[in-house]
Amino acid sequence: MRLGTVNIGGDKYPACFSARIMLELESEGDSVQEKLSKIADSGRMSELLPILHKMIVSGHRYAERHGIENPGELSYDDFVDDIGPDDFDGLFKATFDIIKNTGETTVEAAPPKNAEGTRRAAK
């Protein structure tokens, strides 16, 4: 999973579009893509900010598990209190950039240590 960053109140918070968020989006009956399209089309802060906050929470959890430095947890109240109307366009773009970039996974696979022996045994 790839992390993006979102600047809130002068701090850069890690954010990611995790499976937990996708499950929550689907729980309302629409597919993930349908729900994201509705959010993009509406352009409403009330639709966008809860999703973005969940992405920041997921980013924080991921960073903590993987030893990545981050500014810590951000409550929803602090999150919305640190955002002004002039921040919305940037946050809207950042949200959809993170969603797009999270989907671009890179898998680095190495053959198992005993792969050569396994191949010879299978012949």
N, C-alpha and C positions, 0 to 999 in steps of 0.2 A: 504494500500500500504506500502511496506517495503522500507526503505531507505538503501542504501549502502553508502560507502564513497570512495572517490578517492583522493589520495594525489597528489596535483599539486603545485609545487614550495614551498613545505614545509607546505602547508595548506591542511586540510582535508575538502573536499567539499561533501555535501550530494548529492546523485544521485539516480534517480529512473527511471524505464522504464514505463512511463505513457501512457495512452490512446492517448494523443496528438502525441506522437512519433509513436505509432502503426498506427495511421491514416496517418501520413506523409509517413511511409514506404509503406503502401498499395496504396497511391496515385500514385505511379509509376507503378501500374499494377500488381505487384507480391503480394502474400500473405506475411504476416509478417514473417512466417517461411521461405519461399523461399528467401526473402530479407536477413534475418539474415544468412542463409546458404551461400548465395553468399558472404557476407561480411567475414564470417569465412573462407570460401575456398580461397578467394582472398588474405587474409592477408595483404591488402593494407591500409596504414595509411589514404589515401585519402577517403577510404570508412568508416573507423572506427571512426576517430576523429570527424567528424560532428555529428554522432550519439551520441558519448560519451559526447560531449559538450551539446547537447540537453538534455541528461539525467541529466547533472549537473544543467542546467537551470531549469528543472522540479523539481529537488531535492531542489533547492533554493526556488522556489515558494512554494512548499509543506512545507518546513521548516518555511518559513515566515508566512504562514497561520496558522500553528499549534504551533507557539511560540517556535520552536526548534532553538537553537543557531547554527549559521553557519558563515563562513567567509565573506559572502556577494556575490554579483554578480561577475561573471567572464566573461569578454568579450571573444569572440572567438579569437581575436588577442592576448590577454594576455595568453589565454589558450595554443595556439600553440607555442607562444614564450617561454613558460616555460617548454616545453616538448623537450627532446632530444632523439636521436636514442636509447639510452640505457633504456629509459622509456617505449618503445613501447610494449615489451612482457608483462610487468606488467599491462599496461593499457588495452591491449587486453584481458588478463585474467580477470581483474576487470570488464570490460564492460560486458562480458558474465556471470560472477558471479552475477552481479547486475540484469541482465535480468532474470536469473534463479531464484534468490531469490525473486525478485519482484512478480513473479508468484506464490510463495508459501504464499498465504494469509491465515491469521488466522481470523476467524469470531467469535466474542464473542457475543452470542445472549442471551438475558434474556427474559423470558416470559413477556408479557405486564402486567401492574399492575392489570388490570381487567380481566385477563385470566380466573380465576376460575369462576367468574360470567358469563363470556361469554360462557364457556363450559356448565355450568348449564342451561343457557337459551336456548342453542342449543338442549338439550336433549328432 
